[in-house]
Amino acid sequence: MLQKTIAVFALLASWGVSAQGASYSTAFLNPFGGKQSAAYAINDQGVVIGRATLDNNVNEHGFVWANGVAVSVGTLGGPHSYAYGLNNASTVVGHSFRMDTFGGAFRWEAGTLQNLDPDPASTGWHFSQAHDINEAGAIVGSVSNHLQFPFARNQAVLLRAGVTTVLAPSAGEDSWATAINDNNVAVGYSSGYVATLWQGGLASSWEPKSLMSLGFGSTMAHDINNAGLIVGESRTSFGYSVAVTWQGEQIIRLQGLTEGNASAYAVNESGQVVGYSSIAHTGGRAVLWQDGEVTDLNLRLSESERASGWTLTVARDINESGWIVGEAFNSKLGLNSAFVMSVIPAVPEPSTSLMLFAGVGLLGLAAARKQRS
């Protein structure tokens, strides 16, 4: 009888969860007192990273925010740093200026900033950035020898186990890597904005592959999940970019809020995609694509948040719990701010609760009658 009670209880409970869209609580983050900030990534523990101006509104530092507290990652000696990617161990990668004004890639963990910039004297590279890190600690980014004008080159790179591997372009002579999944598959783009995929085991076996376009020109790949679903953008014959996904040999357009520009920046393991979609005369809107539908995340703000001037302009990342980070603008304060939207757990609707209690009550009555008989 107990097993039947549990089964019916679970069945009734499943009827009561509304699927009309998640509810969110939104926090706006300007951790160092300045007027500019942006959030670029969030892990499954809810740790958020990005960049924010200091109270002088000039220098910017990469930040790590967790449980309402933010810390600076510091710099490699220059005035600015930017935190771009992190994994579930909260190891952060990004880019920082040095004292010589050139930028270098870094790795940050538990308060320690490690310089990943290659030695210019031995490599010829004068500028580097780290964009993403997977759970095994493999890092992707790019390096540049831009001082050697007009022969400057940008090259995608993979840093794994202390070994740096240049990832060849799939078109032209330049490449940039933007993301890597836990299966060591990396994505980015090559010269002429050709979306590119790299995969391999040994350092020497990483081969580039161009991803298909919608047939009208440039493409860029921004993220890839462990199932191999890639998200990014592709230009159309009308001259604007649209959000797309790639799965195997298939490219699919994600419908935006309008026919204007749109791009997909991140995807989680559930296939939820976030990015932005433009609206004529009003700029961009942070959006979520799920089950073939696009949602303007501004509709998930409270009335008081919208009334106070907030607009969510772009969504940069989404974790496995559906938490979303990105950039927002406040028209009344003239403030650009990082934001994090946390999902509020769903509760049964009142009608469902009544059904649930009634069902359990009927089961209890039936059990009592059976015992008396």
SULUR-V885504 format. One line per field, one symbol per residue. ss: DSSP state (a for helix, b for strand, c for the rest). phi: phi as a letter, one per 40 degrees, with the letter a starting at -180 (. if undefined). Layout:
ss->???
phi->???
//
This chain:
ss->caaaaaaaaaaaaaacccccccbbbbbbbccccccbbbbbbbcccccbbbbbbccccccbbbbbbbccbbbbcccbbbbbbbbbbbcccccbbbbbbbccccbbbbbbbccbbbbccccaaaacccbbbbbbbcccccbbbbbbcccccccccbbbbbbbccbbbbbcccccccbbbbbbccccbbbbbbcccbbbbbbcccaaacbbbbccccccccbbbbbbcccccbbbbbbcccccbbbbbbbccbbbbbcccccccbbbbbbcccccbbbbbbbcccbbbbbbbbccbbbbaaaaccaaaaaccbbbbbbbbbcccccbbbbbbbccccbbbbbbbbbbcccccaaaaaaaaaaaaaaaaaaaaaaac
phi->.cccccccdcccccccccbchcbbbbbbbbcbgcbbaabbaacccgcbbibaccccfbcbbcbbbafgbbbccgbchccbaacbaabccgcbbaaacbccgccbcbbbafgbbbcbccccccbgcbaabbbaacccgcbbaababcccccbcbbbcbbbafgbcbcccccagbbabbbaacccfbbbiabdgfbdbbbaibcdcbcbcbcccbcgbhcbabbaacccgcbbiaacbccgbcbcabbbgcbbbcccccbcccaabbaabccgcbbiaacbdgbgcbcbbbafgbbbcccccccdccccchcbccabbaacccgcbbibbbbccbgbcbcbbbbccdcbdcdccccccccccccccccccccccc
//
